[in-house]
Amino acid sequence: MSAAAPKIRLKGVRKSFDRKIVLDGVDLEVGVGESVVIIGGSGVGKSVLLKCILGLLPPDAGSIQIDGQEVIGLRSRDREQVNRKFGMLFQGAALFDSLPVWENVAFGLLAQKRATRAAAKEIAIAKLSQVGLGPEVADLSPAELSGGMKKRVGLARAIASEPEIIFFDEPTTGLDPIMSDVINDLIAKITRDVGATGLSITHDMASARKISDRIAMIHAGKIVWSGPTSTIDKSGNDYVDQFIHGRAEGPIKMAVRL
Amino acid sequence: MMILQPIGRTFLQFVGTLGRLALFSGAALSHIVRPPFYARVILRQMIEIGYLSMPIVGLTALFTGMVLALQSYTGFARFSAEGAIANVVVLSMTRELGPVLGGLMVAGRIGAAMAAEIGTMRVTEQIDALETLSTNPLKYLVAPRLLAGLTMLPLLVFVADIIGVFGGYLVSIYKLGFNPANYLQNTWDFLQLQDVISGLVKASVFGFIVTLMGCYHGYHSAGGAQGVGSATTNAVVSASILILCFDYILTEMFFAR
């Protein structure tokens, strides 16, 4: 493994469901410590791409490497080893509602028996304070939390096992603009603090600009543009221009019958 | 050709489901014996299935035993064979009604709850979250439930057998005026160990069926609230039918010579 090996490298990743092609040869590299945001409309395969990288869906073809290690077709035990490098913030937070907040945050530590329950609770409370939640939240059940608090707890859970790569699935969906900004700040701050590599998918441009070093645009199963965040307004790419300005007219045709 | 098409398609779907079910249960069963074990989760499921189902299964058994005594009295009185009531009650309860009715009640109580819980976890991405936290969902969610079903149902049915026999005793003594000592003697004399054991083995199989159906349908549910709803229905219906079906198969295995 060379020192310059990217953290995540995708090559020609393809995935289709029945006859519908969702990913049509995706190539993407994410460097160590870099934060990349993938933008794209609804239903263009952003979530599927993320699920392929996480190993929740098997791609039909192509290669996915984490730290230079091919992860497609790994046995489930080796897969679990790779997943220990990951933290993931789900769109709906996906908190376990049978467990109190602190057990959610410390779930990875407890499940892998890396900490006693008392120690795990302390770590959980520390992680909660990192996302701006007080210790009184620790014993609540997820059902008692507001949407923004759930996202924060989800974020605390994602960073609890000190992952090398953190994935964010639509981190601001369903939140008001102010709470969105709070979450964006948290994401930017935390990924910087822990020095983790970040890969996010979103269609919220404000969020994308705030948390990314680099933006890649996916359309019709392919990456159509990728570049530093500062250059996105001068991309010269019709797809990107249409998307960031939110125009109905342009090369991207929405499958809507008027 | 148009007639054959749907028949073939249905048959292929059926075989496909059977194969998926076999793979699913095989994988989940293998996780029961492979570490790590989630003791707290297993214990919680055992309490849920074994302890908290006790009231409804006990009530079912009590009334079944009482009805058995009453019904067989009206029948047997015509042949002056009232003495056989004790045997009828104890044999029917241990061999047949304890496990089957217990299994059906647990299917309604536990199978439905499991399908709904796991189904909701599926559609809210909680199962995906388990995997990203390096936890195998089959090991964390399914294996503890199967283990609890396999072990707790026999215990539950053993208690139900006793309550059922007691129900028959109550009716026979206080309503039909039997001699308590004779009744108990009759109960005890004709009961063989095999009757009880066969019932408990049935119970274990039924416990496996109920939890497997609950987990399988929940795990593969899709499409939001409606998907979870149909997963719940499918879990209860398929578990109930399979219980009755396997009841015959197991009876055939135990008692047909």
Interface residues (C-beta under 8 A of the other chain):
Chain A: K51 L54 G55 L56 S76 E80 Q81 N83 R84 F86 G87 M88 F90 Q91 G92 A94 L95 F96 D97 S98 F107 G108 A111 Q112 K113 R157 S161 F167
Chain B: P36 Y38 E117 M121 T124 E125 Q126 D128 A129 E131 T132 L133 S134 T135 N136 Y140
